[in-house]
């Protein structure tokens, strides 16, 4: 596949920049980094390590709600751990 022309690249950049302006920059939250950290995987607890291994499949990733929110904001499919495990409650 040949590379796009300089004019096509400029046009594509302008279209994408306009989308960012309309869908992200003009929102109240804009491009601010939210203070919404969420722990997505349980802590390792040696006292409960036996039950921990039976509760979660450690060979599978955990779903990250921040990645989900980011891909939703961009209106794109989440292809990063989209089938990850969800931890309902993480105990300290």
Secondary structure, DSSP 8 states (H G I E B T S, - for coil): -----HHHHHHHHHHHHHHHIIIIITSSSTT---S-----S----GGGHHHHHHHS-TTS-B--HHHHHHHHHTT----SSTT-B--S----
